[in-house]
Amino acid sequence: MSKVSLVCGNNRFLNIYRSLELIQDDLPFFRSAKKIIIKPNLTGRTIALANTHPSAVCAVIEYINDNFPGVAGREFILLEGSGEAHYGRSRTLDVFKRFGFLALLSKYSNLKIETIETEEEFIPVPIETINGPASVRLSTAVRHADCLISLALPKTHDVVIFTGGIKNLMGLLHQADKSLMHGTGNSKNTGGLLSLVKNTFPSGILELGQRILPVGLKGIIVGGNSTDYLRSVALLNRNLVSLAKSVRPNLTVLDGFTAMEGDGPVYGRPLDMRVALSSTDSLKVDCLGARLLGFNPEEIGYLNYLSRENFGDSSTDGLVGENWEDVLVHCRPHRKYEWQKNW
């Protein structure tokens, strides 16, 4: 059984470093891992709160270098495809630059930054849509690496209640396919009315709209009406299961130093938690992250499905570090929370 660690403290870097130390016995693959991909979460094109912090990346790199040295030619690759950048007519590289990640390249000589926009080879992942079976394109870079680390944040979500390390994997998909994961798009390249709206209006107007749109109107943008929003809830939960089965991280780290409540995953409010969670079982750590925000993992569709299919362990067995109930908060869920439970 994989451990899951929970650390509390007033230093983001030290929290993450310590959370990895607590599960070190589960990390023998780092002894020989030469090519390590770190998948951050850079959902926010302009909002730092929505994104992985650069110091979280530093904590992971330095922990590995300190505790598993001696691998000749080891390289770390930050790989991301920011959906908000794509729909905001920007580039993921611009997001890396805006939030200080390029400075890490001079700090770590064996670190590279790559973006999904420049990837050339992809693997088809089967999904479901309202028009029947389809597929999305997953970067083959994850198959060429020795190790994949999902480095994300615990946040509320505007469709699937909670997002953590598993949902973070959507950033490894071809940029044009992200909206298709919601199941209501007409094709890989259009994404239905959602992409039409995002490609028509300035990003600032879209960001304002995300904050103020009622549920019914949000449904219209996603696919046509509120019924389509509910379809999107059901389909995205199922499609995340398919994605999780196609790309499983060797390690998942959730940096909850500042989590997000309310209208996540981009436009929510900061939630001061000062925690870090780590596990080689991505389901286990996501379920713990959901619990810390006050959610029951069984009510989160894709986590429920993965648990039923024995993808991982959804319990708190093997917890090391803090008692999770001492850290539990009851966050403000997304305003569409009651709709999101209808998966």
C-alpha positions in Angstrom: 0.0 0.0 0.0 1.3 3.4 -1.0 1.8 6.0 1.7 0.3 9.5 1.5 2.0 12.3 3.4 0.5 15.5 4.9 2.7 18.2 6.2 1.8 21.6 7.7 4.1 24.6 8.1 4.8 28.2 7.3 7.2 27.6 4.4 6.0 26.2 1.1 9.4 24.9 0.0 10.0 23.0 3.3 6.4 21.6 3.4 6.8 20.0 0.0 10.4 18.8 0.7 9.3 17.3 4.0 6.2 15.6 2.4 8.5 13.8 0.0 10.9 12.8 2.8 8.0 11.1 4.6 7.3 8.8 1.6 10.9 8.3 0.5 10.6 4.5 0.8 8.0 4.6 -1.9 10.3 6.5 -4.3 13.0 4.0 -5.4 12.5 4.8 -9.1 14.4 8.1 -8.6 17.6 6.1 -8.1 17.8 5.5 -11.8 15.4 8.1 -13.3 17.3 10.1 -15.9 14.5 12.0 -17.7 12.0 13.4 -15.2 8.9 15.4 -16.4 7.3 17.7 -13.9 3.8 18.7 -14.9 2.9 22.0 -13.1 -0.6 23.5 -13.2 -0.6 26.8 -15.1 -4.3 27.2 -15.5 -4.3 30.9 -14.9 -3.0 33.0 -17.8 -2.8 36.1 -15.6 -3.9 34.9 -12.1 -1.0 33.6 -9.9 -3.4 32.0 -7.4 -4.5 29.5 -9.9 -1.0 28.3 -10.7 1.8 26.1 -9.3 4.4 28.3 -7.6 8.0 28.2 -8.8 9.2 27.4 -5.3 7.2 24.2 -5.4 9.2 23.2 -8.5 12.4 24.0 -6.7 11.4 21.9 -3.7 10.8 18.8 -5.9 14.0 19.2 -7.9 16.2 19.8 -4.8 14.6 16.9 -2.9 15.4 14.5 -5.8 18.9 15.9 -6.3 19.7 15.7 -2.5 18.3 12.3 -1.9 18.8 10.4 -5.2 22.1 11.8 -6.5 24.6 10.2 -8.9 22.4 9.8 -12.0 24.6 10.8 -15.0 22.9 13.1 -17.5 19.7 13.5 -15.4 17.4 16.2 -16.7 14.2 17.8 -15.5 11.6 19.0 -17.9 8.7 21.3 -17.0 6.0 20.4 -19.5 2.6 22.2 -19.7 -0.1 23.3 -22.0 -2.1 26.1 -20.4 -5.8 26.1 -21.5 -6.3 29.7 -20.4 -3.3 30.8 -22.5 -4.7 28.9 -25.5 -8.2 30.5 -25.3 -6.7 33.8 -24.4 -4.8 33.8 -27.7 -1.5 33.6 -25.8 1.2 30.9 -25.3 2.0 28.6 -22.4 5.6 29.9 -22.7 4.2 33.4 -21.9 2.6 32.0 -18.7 5.9 30.4 -17.7 7.6 33.8 -18.3 5.0 35.9 -16.5 5.2 33.9 -13.3 8.9 33.6 -13.0 9.7 30.1 -14.2 12.2 31.1 -16.8 14.5 32.2 -13.9 14.7 28.6 -12.8 16.6 27.8 -16.0 19.7 29.6 -14.7 19.3 28.1 -11.2 19.2 24.5 -12.5 21.5 23.8 -15.4 19.7 20.5 -16.1 16.2 22.0 -16.3 14.3 22.5 -19.5 10.9 24.1 -20.2 8.7 22.6 -22.9 5.1 23.4 -24.0 2.4 21.3 -25.6 2.2 23.9 -28.4 5.6 22.7 -29.7 4.9 19.0 -29.3 4.7 17.0 -32.6 3.7 13.5 -31.6 0.5 12.5 -29.8 -1.2 9.3 -28.6 -5.0 9.0 -29.0 -7.0 8.7 -25.8 -10.6 7.5 -26.2 -13.4 9.7 -24.8 -17.1 10.1 -25.0 -19.1 13.0 -26.4 -22.7 13.8 -27.0 -22.0 12.9 -30.6 -20.6 9.5 -29.7 -17.0 8.1 -29.3 -14.1 10.4 -30.1 -10.5 10.7 -29.0 -8.2 13.4 -27.7 -4.4 13.7 -28.3 -2.0 13.0 -25.4 1.7 14.1 -25.8 4.0 11.2 -26.3 6.6 13.0 -24.2 5.2 11.2 -21.1 6.0 7.8 -22.6 9.6 8.8 -23.3 10.3 9.9 -19.8 11.5 7.8 -16.9 9.3 9.5 -14.4 6.2 11.8 -14.5 5.4 14.1 -11.6 2.0 15.8 -11.3 2.6 19.0 -9.3 -0.7 20.7 -8.7 -2.9 22.6 -6.2 -6.1 21.5 -4.4 -8.8 23.7 -5.9 -12.6 23.8 -6.5 -13.6 23.4 -10.1 -16.3 24.8 -12.3 -17.5 21.4 -13.6 -16.1 18.4 -11.5 -16.2 19.9 -8.0 -12.5 19.4 -7.2 -9.3 19.5 -9.1 -5.9 18.1 -8.1 -3.2 15.9 -9.5 -5.4 13.8 -11.8 -7.3 16.7 -13.4 -3.9 18.4 -13.9 -3.1 15.8 -16.5 -5.4 17.6 -19.0 -2.6 20.0 -19.6 -0.8 17.2 -21.4 -3.4 17.2 -24.2 -3.2 18.9 -27.5 -4.4 22.4 -27.0 -7.3 22.1 -29.5 -8.6 19.0 -27.7 -9.1 20.4 -24.2 -12.7 21.6 -24.7 -13.6 18.3 -26.3 -12.9 16.6 -23.0 -16.2 18.2 -21.8 -18.0 16.1 -24.4 -20.2 18.8 -25.9 -17.9 20.0 -28.7 -18.6 19.1 -32.3 -15.0 18.3 -33.3 -11.5 18.4 -32.0 -10.9 21.8 -33.6 -14.1 23.6 -32.8 -15.2 22.5 -29.3 -18.7 23.7 -30.2 -20.0 27.1 -29.0 -17.4 27.1 -26.2 -14.5 27.6 -28.6 -16.5 30.0 -30.8 -17.1 32.3 -27.8 -13.5 32.0 -26.6 -12.1 32.7 -30.0 -14.4 35.7 -30.6 -14.3 37.8 -27.4 -11.3 39.4 -25.7 -9.8 37.4 -22.9 -10.6 40.1 -20.4 -14.3 39.9 -21.2 -14.2 36.1 -20.9 -12.6 36.3 -17.5 -15.3 38.7 -16.3 -17.9 36.4 -17.7 -16.6 33.4 -15.8 -17.0 35.3 -12.6 -20.6 36.5 -13.1 -22.4 34.2 -15.4 -25.3 32.2 -13.9 -25.4 28.5 -14.3 -27.9 28.5 -17.2 -25.9 30.9 -19.2 -22.7 29.0 -18.5 -24.5 26.0 -19.9 -25.3 27.9 -23.1 -21.6 28.7 -23.6 -20.5 25.2 -22.8 -22.7 23.6 -25.3 -26.1 25.2 -26.0 -28.2 25.2 -22.8 -28.2 24.2 -19.1 -28.9 20.6 -20.2 -25.6 20.6 -22.0 -23.9 21.9 -18.9 -25.2 18.8 -17.1 -24.1 16.6 -19.9 -20.6 18.2 -19.7 -20.5 17.4 -16.0 -21.2 13.7 -16.7 -18.9 13.4 -19.7 -15.9 15.2 -18.3 -16.0 13.0 -15.2 -16.0 9.9 -17.4 -13.4 11.3 -19.8 -11.0 12.1 -16.9 -11.2 8.4 -16.0 -10.1 7.5 -19.5 -7.2 10.0 -19.4 -6.1 8.8 -15.9 -5.8 5.3 -17.3 -3.8 6.5 -20.2 -1.2 8.5 -18.2 -0.4 7.7 -14.6 2.1 9.8 -12.7 4.8 8.1 -10.8 4.4 10.8 -8.1 1.7 13.3 -7.3 2.4 16.4 -5.2 -0.3 18.8 -4.1 0.9 22.2 -2.9 -1.9 23.5 -0.7 0.1 26.3 0.9 -2.6 28.5 -0.6 -5.5 26.5 -2.0 -8.6 27.8 -3.8 -12.3 27.9 -2.9 -15.3 29.3 -4.6 -15.2 29.7 -8.4 -12.1 27.7 -9.1 -10.1 26.5 -10.9 -9.0 30.1 -11.9 -11.4 32.7 -10.5 -11.8 31.5 -6.9 -10.7 32.9 -3.6 -7.4 32.1 -1.8 -7.7 29.5 1.0 -4.8 29.7 3.4 -4.0 26.1 4.4 -0.2 25.9 4.5 -0.1 22.1 3.7 1.6 19.8 1.2 0.6 16.3 0.2 2.5 13.6 -1.7 1.9 10.1 -2.8 2.8 7.6 -5.6 -0.9 6.8 -5.7 -2.6 9.7 -7.5 -6.1 8.7 -6.5 -5.1 8.5 -2.8 -3.5 12.0 -2.7 -6.4 13.6 -4.7 -9.0 12.0 -2.3 -7.1 13.3 0.7 -6.9 16.8 -1.0 -10.6 16.7 -1.5 -11.2 15.7 2.1 -9.1 18.6 3.3 -11.4 21.0 1.5 -14.4 19.4 3.1 -15.6 17.3 0.2 -16.5 13.6 0.3 -14.4 11.9 -2.5 -17.4 9.7 -3.2 -19.4 12.6 -4.5 -16.7 13.6 -7.0 -17.5 11.6 -10.1 -14.1 10.8 -11.6 -12.6 10.0 -8.2 -15.6 7.7 -7.4 -15.3 5.9 -10.8 -11.5 5.4 -10.4 -12.0 4.0 -6.8 -14.7 1.6 -8.0 -12.3 0.4 -10.8 -9.5 -0.1 -8.3 -7.3 2.5 -10.0 -5.9 3.3 -6.6 -6.7 3.6 -2.9 -9.2 6.2 -2.0 -8.9 5.7 1.8 -6.7 7.5 4.3 -4.8 4.3 5.1 -1.1 4.8 5.1 -1.3 8.5 6.1 2.0 9.8 7.5 2.5 13.2 9.0 -0.4 15.3 10.3 -3.8 14.0 11.2 -6.0 15.1 8.2 -9.0 15.9 10.4 -6.9 18.5 12.3 -6.3 20.3 9.0 -9.8 19.9 7.5 -11.5 23.1 6.4 -15.0 23.4 5.0 -14.3 25.5 1.9 -16.8 27.4 0.0 -17.6 25.2 -3.0 -18.1 26.4 -6.6 -21.5 28.1 -7.0 -22.5 25.3 -9.5 -21.7 22.7 -6.8 -25.3 21.3 -6.6 -25.3 20.9 -10.4 -21.9 19.3 -10.4 -23.1 16.4 -8.2 -25.3 15.1 -11.0 -22.6 13.1 -12.8 
